[in-house]
Amino acid sequence: MSDILQLIKNRRSVRKFTDSPVSDEAVDKILEAALWAPSASNRQNWKFVAVKNSAVIKAMADSVRAAVEELKAMIEDGDEDKLALLTNYGGYFSFFESAPLVIAVFFNPRPNFVNAMTGKNIRPEDNLEQTTAIGAAIQNLLLAAHEAGYGACWMSGPLVAENKIAEILKQKGMRLAALVPVGVPLETPAPPKRKDPRTLIEKID
């Protein structure tokens, strides 16, 4: 237990990478770890697209930057505070462009079990079963990358351009859940602050 806990605690979200490539063997092992994640009813309702082609990665980054500009144009009355926030925050949505490998994580949207069985809209169609499984797969992916000596980062910002990215990667009908850039870390980030466990855990004996 101590080894896996140490691996979990030592993993960092890496946003800056060297130019060194990620070996094909490492890519296969990282993806294998992701594929062994648990999923509701063992549906394994995911797909991973590993992109090393720099032109394709640039096209994805360009689509994210374009989507951020479109969002800026939608801000009502030119609210300066919102524009400044989006400009600052949106600047972090495309740093994956500097990584030698970007893994796009997709899932196939499906009706939830209760609604599918009853034919009624009893539960929200939020794809909760799929997205929780995707989270487990991404965690496996991140830990495997870290163990192999690479850094990675779970990115949700690029979802502003999810449809365009799905189009670029030819994943019609699939939903983009995340982009995960992977590479040799240029620097090791400091340990992130964690909330007090006592505020997050409740035990009922």
N, C-alpha and C positions, 0 to 999 in steps of 0.2 A: 504493500500500500504506500510505503514511503516513497518508492521510486516514481509511481504515477503522480502522486501529490506534488513531488518536487518538479516533475516535468510541467505540470499544470501551473505551478507558481512561478516557474522561471520563464515561461512563454511570454513574449512581448508582441505588441502590435507594431510592426516595423513598416515605416513609410519611406525610408531612403535605402537605396540598393546600389551595390557596385555593378559593374558591367559584366561580371562573371555569369555565365549561363547556368541554368539548372539542368543537371544531367537527365537524360531520358529515363534512366533507372530510378532516379529519385522521384520523377514525375509519376511513374507507374506505382511506386510504393505509397506516395502521398494520396493518389486517387484510390488505391486499394483500401487504404484506411478509411477514406470517406465512404466507400461503398459498403463497409461493414457496420455502419451506424444502424441503430434500431429505427424502425418506422412503424406507424400504425398499421396493423394487420399485415405487416411485412410487405407492404406495397412497393417499397423501394422506388417511390414515385419521384425520381430525380434524374437529372442528366448533368454531366460535368463536361465543359468544353475547355480544353487546355490550349491556350493560344500563345505561341512563341513568335509568330509572324509580326514584325514590328509595324508593318503597314496596317495590318488589321487592328493592332492595339492602338495605333494613332487614330484610326478611323473611329474607334469606340470613344477615345478621349475627346475627339473633335465633336462627336455627337453629344457628349455630356456638356461640354462648354456651350454648345449651341442651345441646349435645353435650359441651361442656367440663364442665358440671355433672354430666352423666351419667357421664363418665369419673371424676370425683372420687368419685362414689358407689361406683365399682367398685374403688377402691383398698383393698386388704385391710388389716384391722386399723387403719384410719384412720392410716396411716403419715404423720406430720406433715411429714417432709422431702419426700416425694413430693407431698403435698397442696400444700405451699408452692411447690414447683417447678412443678406444673401450674397453680396459680393465677397465678403470675407469668408463665410462658411462655404460658399460654392467653389472657392478657390481650392479647397481640399478634395473636391469630388473627382479630380482627374489625375492625381499624382501616380496612379497605377501605370501611367504611360512610361514611367522610368524603369519599370520592372522588366526583367527578361522573360518572365512567364506571368500570364494572367489567367486564372481559372474562373470561368463564368459558371455560376451555379443556377440551374433552372429546375422548375418543377412543373408538372402537368396539373392544372386546376381541376378539382373534382368536387362534386356535391358532398357535403358532410353526410355521415352515415344515417343520422336520425331523419334528415330531410329526404334522403334517397329512399329510405324504407317506408316512410309515411306519405310521401308525395306532398307534404305540407312544409311551409316555411317556419319551422319551430325554432331552429337555431340559426344564428347569423351565418351567412355563407362567407366566412372569413378565412377559409382554407387553413384553419388552425392545425388540423392533423398533419397537413403537408408541411407547413412552415415550421412546426416544432421538430419534425423529423429532419428537415433541412438544417436546422440549427445544430442538431446532434452530428450530422454529417460534416458540417463546416468545422465544428470543434475538433472532430477526429482529424480532419485535413490540416488544421492549424497545428495540432500537437505533433502530427507526423512530420510536417515541414520543419518544426523546431527541432525534433529529435534528429533529423537528417542534417542539421546544421544550417538550415535556411531560415529566413525571416518571412513573415506573411502578415496580412492585415485583412480583416473582415470589413468590407466596404458596402455600405448601403446608399451612400450619396449618389453613385452612378445610376440608381434606380430612377432618377429624374428623366433618364433617357432609355428606360427599359425596353420600350417597343422598338426603338431604333437599333439598340444593341442586339436584340433578338433577331432583327432583320439582317443585320450585318453578319451575324453568326449562323444565319439560316435555321433558326429554331422556331418555325411557325407554330403558333398555338401554345407555346410554352411561356411560362412566367419567369422572369429573371428575379432571383432571390438575393443575389449578392455577386460582387466581383471580389476575387481574392488574389492580389498581386503577390508573387513569390520570388525571392532572390536572396543572394548573399547580403546580409545586413551591412550597410555602410557605417552604422553606429548602433550601439545597444541602448535602447531607451531605458530610462530610470523606471524602477517599479512603480506602477500606478497606485494611487491611494485607494484603499478599500474602505467601505462603510463598516461601521461597528457591527459585528455579527449579531450582537444582542438585539439590534433593531430589525434584523432580517430573518431571524430564526425563532420559531416557537415550538416548544416540545410539550406534548400532552402525554403524561405517563398514566 
